[in-house]
């Protein structure tokens, strides 16, 4: 059997997403709305920047070698959450 190296990202490291979202407590609704709109704009800008990547970032998390296991774990967890609810166990 041939050895296949673990795939790794070879692109530039991606900048971590940091969002400054702090709707002021007890502030007028317009200030809260403005803070929420600002947070959405930050996320949209990050998604737009990531959409133009030509190479997989070297600091991808989870690493490509672990991605399939992470996906299976999340899929199984989601399926269990859907099918094994307290209501389904008492039937």
Order of alpha helices (4+ residues) and beta strands (2+ residues): alpha-alpha-alpha
